[in-house]
């Protein structure tokens, strides 16, 4: 298993180099524009890393830049100010993929951090390599249980009965809508694919045969096709995880997207910096609707000069959406596990911890205490867009869970590129993708 894990992580590392700088890539961070700092150095074998004034120093690697990076830095500062025995040092390591690459390298060099943020789809790979700490004993000692966490966000936390990660900055894709634009055209927010087609086509504007306004858009990512395949009644892997769990559903999804792209109803952005491109087009009124992460709601609200609302992703046969974002995990080789858990527990339970971070950032509340808090209830009353994101968890799906996902993701990106950019035949491309997926899953 370790050899298989190493091979997969090598593929991830190579692929992350390709995705670096691509804000819409498979597991990149929302709105990540800051440059990564150099990873902290930590001596192996020391019983305790000393921080300021003899405090235990806990290294925490994360993948949040921009405003969300400021929010997580603020959370760390509040923890450090709340007690005088532990100093958490937070270090931005780039996108989710870049963090995975650096983490793999640091584990091999025995310079890994005590705690890390991990995009949820990568947790299983690290778990199966036995480099993540089982947090079950810490949970039991602290009086926490899995019932304390938001349903729909624990799908990438438990492997082989070990609790190896907990939700942190979690999100789902959601429909972002320029309500003012729709109202001006006498249109309603779409709830189905058919309605989406009609509304998006009605929003298209042309001048001298050039499209000046598109109906909707989405970043270049695997997230959104996975959502649509699920909405069409498919699942990404079959239940035995031996092949894809869809065929006609994938063909239907990409036929829908290509038809919309051809009419101008869908603007499909360049792969490079696609997330920022579609965000700017949305706030500037060049598209009326957008599939994008819930984690962008804060910045979109600040930059939109129109009535901005969110809605569930439109359904085909059913409502369905994958979850995304990252979890927090403790490294098994950490020499500061008690201090690391003290910080994780504080994030999970203290109102100044994860709750304030959620209020600031727009990510999903990840404990039932947060959901029931007056602060969240007041926020949802004031900003109902945030409540829509939580409500959509009722339709959360995680059918692409597999240790081979990172390799399959590369092949899925190739298929998306072939169809959306190169106009390759959909059925032939999907057939090739299926064969490559089966080859990977058999390894």
C-alpha positions as semicolon CSV with decimal commas, in nm:
position;residue;x (nm);y (nm);z (nm)
1;X;0,000;0,000;0,000
2;X;0,286;0,239;0,079
3;X;0,438;0,182;-0,268
4;X;0,099;0,253;-0,429
5;X;0,059;0,564;-0,214
6;X;0,405;0,692;-0,310
7;X;0,331;0,642;-0,679
8;X;0,002;0,827;-0,650
9;X;0,158;1,113;-0,457
10;X;0,433;1,141;-0,716
11;X;0,163;1,180;-0,981
12;X;-0,008;1,441;-0,763
13;X;0,317;1,633;-0,722
14;X;0,384;1,637;-1,096
15;X;0,026;1,738;-1,170
16;X;0,030;2,013;-0,908
17;X;0,311;2,179;-1,103
18;X;0,077;2,195;-1,401
19;X;-0,209;2,336;-1,197
20;X;0,001;2,589;-1,007
21;X;-0,135;2,934;-1,073
22;X;-0,467;2,802;-1,204
23;X;-0,733;2,931;-0,965
24;X;-1,004;2,714;-1,113
25;X;-0,808;2,388;-1,114
26;X;-0,927;2,071;-0,949
27;X;-0,838;2,137;-0,589
28;X;-0,723;2,496;-0,579
29;X;-0,818;2,745;-0,317
30;X;-1,092;3,005;-0,368
31;X;-0,952;3,344;-0,460
32;X;-0,597;3,244;-0,374
33;X;-0,375;3,529;-0,493
34;X;-0,112;3,558;-0,221
35;X;0,236;3,417;-0,275
36;X;0,341;3,120;-0,060
37;X;0,587;3,175;0,218
38;X;0,885;2,945;0,264
39;X;0,794;2,636;0,465
40;X;0,905;2,648;0,828
41;X;1,201;2,440;0,939
42;X;1,152;2,193;1,220
43;X;1,414;1,966;1,370
44;X;1,321;1,600;1,381
45;X;1,343;1,413;1,706
46;X;1,298;1,702;1,945
47;X;1,045;1,645;2,219
48;X;0,913;1,999;2,205
49;X;0,957;2,287;1,968
50;X;1,000;2,603;2,172
51;X;0,818;2,920;2,074
52;X;0,819;3,263;2,232
53;X;0,896;3,267;2,603
54;X;0,926;2,887;2,617
55;X;0,585;2,819;2,466
56;X;0,527;2,495;2,274
57;X;0,540;2,590;1,908
58;X;0,288;2,419;1,679
59;X;0,339;2,443;1,304
60;X;0,017;2,467;1,100
61;X;0,028;2,463;0,719
62;X;-0,271;2,595;0,528
63;X;-0,383;2,684;0,175
64;X;-0,576;3,006;0,224
65;X;-0,450;3,325;0,063
66;X;-0,613;3,663;0,008
67;X;-0,895;3,764;0,243
68;X;-0,951;3,408;0,364
69;X;-0,583;3,393;0,452
70;X;-0,630;3,703;0,664
71;X;-0,925;3,540;0,837
72;X;-0,738;3,222;0,927
73;X;-0,439;3,425;1,044
74;X;-0,677;3,621;1,266
75;X;-0,808;3,296;1,412
76;X;-0,455;3,180;1,491
77;X;-0,376;3,513;1,656
78;X;-0,686;3,485;1,874
79;X;-0,583;3,139;1,988
80;X;-0,230;3,250;2,071
81;X;-0,370;3,540;2,273
82;X;-0,614;3,313;2,459
83;X;-0,346;3,123;2,655
84;X;0,024;3,144;2,738
85;X;0,160;2,792;2,684
86;X;0,120;2,728;2,308
87;X;0,220;2,931;2,005
88;X;0,063;2,823;1,673
89;X;0,257;2,934;1,367
90;X;0,043;2,939;1,055
91;X;0,216;2,918;0,717
92;X;0,049;2,960;0,379
93;X;0,179;2,690;0,143
94;X;0,000;2,781;-0,179
95;X;-0,298;2,605;-0,336
96;X;-0,439;2,277;-0,208
97;X;-0,230;2,088;-0,463
98;X;0,086;2,278;-0,378
99;X;0,030;2,207;-0,010
100;X;0,000;1,834;-0,087
101;X;0,327;1,842;-0,280
102;X;0,512;2,022;-0,001
103;X;0,359;1,797;0,263
104;X;0,473;1,484;0,081
105;X;0,824;1,627;0,054
106;X;0,830;1,731;0,420
107;X;0,715;1,388;0,539
108;X;1,001;1,226;0,347
109;X;1,247;1,480;0,492
110;X;1,100;1,450;0,843
111;X;1,026;1,823;0,853
112;X;0,647;1,793;0,837
113;X;0,428;2,034;1,033
114;X;0,228;1,931;1,340
115;X;-0,105;2,017;1,175
116;X;-0,203;2,063;0,813
117;X;-0,498;2,166;0,604
118;X;-0,581;1,894;0,349
119;X;-0,824;1,925;0,061
120;X;-1,080;1,659;0,151
121;X;-1,019;1,438;-0,155
122;X;-0,652;1,389;-0,057
123;X;-0,715;1,277;0,302
124;X;-0,760;0,911;0,210
125;X;-0,420;0,890;0,040
126;X;-0,237;1,023;0,344
127;X;-0,448;0,810;0,577
128;X;-0,361;0,490;0,394
129;X;0,008;0,575;0,419
130;X;-0,037;0,589;0,799
131;X;0,106;0,939;0,836
132;X;-0,204;1,096;0,995
133;X;-0,282;1,071;1,365
134;X;-0,600;0,897;1,480
135;X;-0,791;1,167;1,670
136;X;-1,049;0,929;1,821
137;X;-0,868;0,912;2,160
138;X;-0,838;1,292;2,173
139;X;-1,206;1,332;2,088
140;X;-1,306;1,088;2,361
141;X;-1,088;1,263;2,620
142;X;-1,233;1,600;2,520
143;X;-1,594;1,484;2,534
144;X;-1,653;1,543;2,162
145;X;-1,830;1,299;1,932
146;X;-1,905;1,279;1,562
147;X;-2,264;1,375;1,641
148;X;-2,129;1,722;1,718
149;X;-2,036;1,777;1,352
150;X;-2,242;1,885;1,052
151;X;-2,382;1,596;0,853
152;X;-2,258;1,591;0,496
153;X;-1,908;1,710;0,589
154;X;-1,761;1,396;0,746
155;X;-1,726;1,186;0,431
156;X;-1,347;1,229;0,423
157;X;-1,274;1,202;0,794
158;X;-1,284;0,832;0,886
159;X;-1,078;0,558;0,722
160;X;-1,018;0,211;0,870
161;X;-1,215;0,327;1,177
162;X;-0,958;0,601;1,241
163;X;-1,062;0,965;1,264
164;X;-0,784;1,127;1,066
165;X;-0,933;1,467;0,986
166;X;-1,209;1,707;1,086
167;X;-1,394;1,965;0,873
168;X;-1,254;2,316;0,859
169;X;-1,295;2,538;0,552
170;X;-1,566;2,342;0,373
171;X;-1,776;2,452;0,081
172;X;-2,007;2,336;-0,196
173;X;-2,063;2,469;-0,546
174;X;-2,372;2,686;-0,563
175;X;-2,560;2,903;-0,814
176;X;-2,472;3,274;-0,785
177;X;-2,728;3,504;-0,948
178;X;-2,742;3,868;-1,056
179;X;-3,104;3,905;-0,949
180;X;-3,123;4,261;-1,081
181;X;-3,035;4,141;-1,431
182;X;-3,292;3,863;-1,421
183;X;-3,561;4,100;-1,294
184;X;-3,490;4,346;-1,575
185;X;-3,551;4,067;-1,826
186;X;-3,859;3,934;-1,644
187;X;-3,684;3,606;-1,559
188;X;-3,691;3,384;-1,250
189;X;-3,401;3,205;-1,084
190;X;-3,376;2,863;-1,255
191;X;-3,436;2,546;-1,055
192;X;-3,393;2,288;-1,334
193;X;-3,160;2,237;-1,630
194;X;-3,443;2,324;-1,870
195;X;-3,507;2,648;-1,683
196;X;-3,133;2,719;-1,675
197;X;-3,114;2,684;-2,053
198;X;-3,409;2,919;-2,110
199;X;-3,290;3,184;-1,863
200;X;-2,926;3,173;-1,977
201;X;-3,021;3,201;-2,345
202;X;-3,255;3,491;-2,270
203;X;-2,971;3,682;-2,101
204;X;-2,737;3,669;-2,401
205;X;-2,664;4,004;-2,566
206;X;-2,478;4,064;-2,891
207;X;-2,340;4,372;-3,066
208;X;-2,213;4,344;-3,423
209;X;-2,228;3,965;-3,393
210;X;-2,003;3,978;-3,087
211;X;-2,135;3,847;-2,755
212;X;-2,120;4,123;-2,495
213;X;-2,312;3,939;-2,223
214;X;-2,335;3,567;-2,153
215;X;-2,603;3,380;-1,963
216;X;-2,382;3,199;-1,713
217;X;-2,038;3,059;-1,650
218;X;-1,835;2,828;-1,427
219;X;-1,463;2,788;-1,354
220;X;-1,258;2,522;-1,529
221;X;-1,286;2,244;-1,272
222;X;-1,397;1,885;-1,220
223;X;-1,638;1,997;-0,946
224;X;-1,916;2,121;-1,171
225;X;-1,934;1,831;-1,420
226;X;-1,936;1,593;-1,121
227;X;-2,232;1,785;-0,980
228;X;-2,417;1,769;-1,311
229;X;-2,346;1,399;-1,364
230;X;-2,493;1,338;-1,017
231;X;-2,794;1,556;-1,099
232;X;-2,853;1,346;-1,411
233;X;-2,873;1,035;-1,191
234;X;-2,515;0,907;-1,214
235;X;-2,241;0,864;-0,959
236;X;-1,875;0,918;-1,027
237;X;-1,739;0,573;-0,932
238;X;-1,960;0,267;-0,915
239;X;-2,024;0,126;-0,566
240;X;-1,744;-0,130;-0,604
241;X;-1,504;0,145;-0,720
242;X;-1,397;-0,067;-1,017
243;X;-1,514;0,167;-1,293
244;X;-1,715;0,483;-1,354
245;X;-2,069;0,494;-1,219
246;X;-2,201;0,684;-1,520
247;X;-2,219;0,667;-1,897
248;X;-2,525;0,832;-2,053
249;X;-2,523;1,083;-1,765
250;X;-2,176;1,205;-1,864
251;X;-2,269;1,229;-2,231
252;X;-2,585;1,420;-2,139
253;X;-2,388;1,659;-1,915
254;X;-2,132;1,753;-2,177
255;X;-2,387;1,771;-2,458
256;X;-2,581;2,021;-2,246
257;X;-2,267;2,226;-2,177
258;X;-2,153;2,226;-2,542
259;X;-2,496;2,330;-2,669
260;X;-2,502;2,616;-2,420
261;X;-2,146;2,713;-2,510
262;X;-2,234;2,722;-2,882
263;X;-2,529;2,955;-2,827
264;X;-2,339;3,197;-2,602
265;X;-2,555;3,101;-2,306
266;X;-2,244;2,951;-2,141
267;X;-1,909;3,126;-2,125
268;X;-1,647;2,860;-2,055
269;X;-1,332;3,044;-1,941
270;X;-0,966;2,977;-2,016
271;X;-0,812;2,726;-1,775
272;X;-0,555;2,975;-1,647
273;X;-0,699;3,183;-1,360
274;X;-1,053;3,074;-1,450
275;X;-1,195;3,133;-1,102
276;X;-1,092;3,498;-1,090
277;X;-1,201;3,550;-1,452
278;X;-1,559;3,432;-1,395
279;X;-1,582;3,617;-1,061
280;X;-1,486;3,944;-1,230
281;X;-1,723;3,884;-1,520
282;X;-2,005;3,821;-1,273
283;X;-1,946;4,132;-1,063
284;X;-1,904;4,347;-1,378
285;X;-2,236;4,224;-1,526
286;X;-2,087;4,032;-1,820
287;X;-2,258;3,712;-1,707
288;X;-2,588;3,681;-1,525
289;X;-2,533;3,360;-1,331
290;X;-2,238;3,154;-1,219
291;X;-2,160;2,811;-1,078
292;X;-1,898;2,885;-0,814
293;X;-1,792;2,790;-0,461
294;X;-1,981;2,902;-0,153
295;X;-1,640;3,025;-0,034
296;X;-1,661;3,321;-0,275
297;X;-1,982;3,468;-0,131
298;X;-1,807;3,720;0,091
299;X;-1,600;3,878;-0,185
300;X;-1,888;3,866;-0,436
301;X;-2,117;4,046;-0,189
302;X;-1,856;4,318;-0,139
303;X;-1,796;4,371;-0,511
304;X;-2,147;4,337;-0,655
305;X;-2,333;4,660;-0,733
306;X;-2,662;4,476;-0,789
307;X;-2,899;4,252;-0,596
308;X;-2,698;3,935;-0,551
309;X;-2,865;3,608;-0,448
310;X;-2,767;3,243;-0,431
311;X;-2,969;2,931;-0,510
312;X;-2,934;2,554;-0,521
313;X;-2,759;2,421;-0,828
314;X;-3,036;2,347;-1,080
315;X;-3,143;1,983;-1,094
316;X;-3,192;1,747;-1,385
317;X;-3,344;1,433;-1,235
318;X;-3,241;1,523;-0,880
319;X;-3,068;1,794;-0,680
320;X;-2,708;1,694;-0,609
321;X;-2,378;1,864;-0,536
322;X;-2,032;1,749;-0,431
323;X;-1,869;1,900;-0,126
324;X;-1,529;2,064;-0,136
325;X;-1,283;2,261;0,066
326;X;-1,043;2,123;0,322
327;X;-1,017;1,945;0,654
328;X;-0,764;1,980;0,933
329;X;-0,540;1,685;1,023
330;X;-0,264;1,609;1,273
331;X;0,058;1,443;1,157
332;X;0,141;1,112;1,326
333;X;0,509;1,208;1,364
334;X;0,435;1,533;1,544
335;X;0,623;1,578;1,871
336;X;0,360;1,823;1,993
337;X;0,038;1,627;1,965
338;X;-0,122;1,742;2,289
339;X;-0,058;2,106;2,201
340;X;-0,176;2,047;1,845
341;X;-0,498;1,891;1,971
342;X;-0,549;2,179;2,213
343;X;-0,554;2,412;1,912
344;X;-0,779;2,184;1,704
345;X;-1,023;2,145;1,995
346;X;-1,029;2,524;2,042
347;X;-1,104;2,571;1,671
348;X;-1,390;2,322;1,693
349;X;-1,547;2,452;2,015
350;X;-1,451;2,810;2,103
351;X;-1,672;3,089;1,961
352;X;-1,356;3,286;1,884
353;X;-1,219;2,988;1,689
354;X;-1,389;2,819;1,396
355;X;-1,719;3,001;1,447
356;X;-1,565;3,345;1,400
357;X;-1,365;3,215;1,103
358;X;-1,689;3,090;0,943
359;X;-1,865;3,420;1,010
360;X;-1,574;3,607;0,849
361;X;-1,509;3,384;0,550
362;X;-1,841;3,244;0,429
363;X;-1,741;2,878;0,457
364;X;-1,993;2,629;0,597
365;X;-2,049;2,594;0,973
366;X;-1,906;2,254;1,059
367;X;-2,048;2,180;1,405
368;X;-2,406;2,163;1,532
369;X;-2,315;2,415;1,804
370;X;-2,215;2,663;1,535
371;X;-2,536;2,606;1,344
372;X;-2,746;2,659;1,656
373;X;-2,548;2,965;1,770
374;X;-2,717;3,301;1,780
375;X;-2,438;3,444;1,566
376;X;-2,509;3,204;1,277
377;X;-2,885;3,241;1,313
378;X;-2,851;3,620;1,303
379;X;-2,619;3,597;1,003
380;X;-2,860;3,377;0,811
381;X;-3,145;3,615;0,888
382;X;-2,939;3,910;0,764
383;X;-2,773;3,726;0,473
384;X;-3,002;3,445;0,353
385;X;-2,750;3,363;0,079
386;X;-2,538;3,196;0,346
387;X;-2,831;2,978;0,460
388;X;-2,881;2,846;0,106
389;X;-2,529;2,703;0,114
390;X;-2,602;2,512;0,433
391;X;-2,942;2,392;0,308
392;X;-2,776;2,248;-0,001
393;X;-2,584;1,999;0,218
394;X;-2,906;1,795;0,218
395;X;-2,811;1,700;-0,137
396;X;-2,438;1,648;-0,079
397;X;-2,271;1,361;-0,267
398;X;-1,916;1,225;-0,240
399;X;-1,904;0,950;-0,502
400;X;-1,549;1,020;-0,623
401;X;-1,386;0,887;-0,305
402;X;-1,095;0,658;-0,389
403;X;-0,722;0,650;-0,324
404;X;-0,674;0,671;-0,700
405;X;-0,882;0,988;-0,735
406;X;-0,584;1,217;-0,796
407;X;-0,481;1,014;-1,102
408;X;-0,839;0,981;-1,224
409;X;-0,878;1,357;-1,179
410;X;-0,592;1,413;-1,423
411;X;-0,768;1,200;-1,682
412;X;-1,099;1,379;-1,618
413;X;-0,930;1,713;-1,676
414;X;-0,797;1,579;-2,007
415;X;-1,152;1,480;-2,102
416;X;-1,290;1,821;-2,005
417;X;-1,018;1,996;-2,204
418;X;-1,079;1,775;-2,509
419;X;-1,453;1,844;-2,507
420;X;-1,482;2,203;-2,388
421;X;-1,173;2,352;-2,558
422;X;-1,088;2,122;-2,848
423;X;-1,441;2,020;-2,953
424;X;-1,358;1,650;-2,953
425;X;-1,637;1,394;-2,986
426;X;-1,808;1,353;-2,651
427;X;-1,884;0,980;-2,668
428;X;-1,535;0,889;-2,788
429;X;-1,375;1,108;-2,521
430;X;-1,590;0,962;-2,246
431;X;-1,509;0,610;-2,363
432;X;-1,135;0,683;-2,347
433;X;-1,177;0,837;-2,004
434;X;-1,361;0,529;-1,879
435;X;-1,085;0,296;-2,001
436;X;-0,817;0,507;-1,837
437;X;-1,015;0,517;-1,513
438;X;-1,049;0,139;-1,507
439;X;-0,675;0,103;-1,567
440;X;-0,600;0,329;-1,270
441;X;-0,850;0,162;-1,039
442;X;-0,698;-0,182;-1,111
443;X;-0,350;-0,074;-1,003
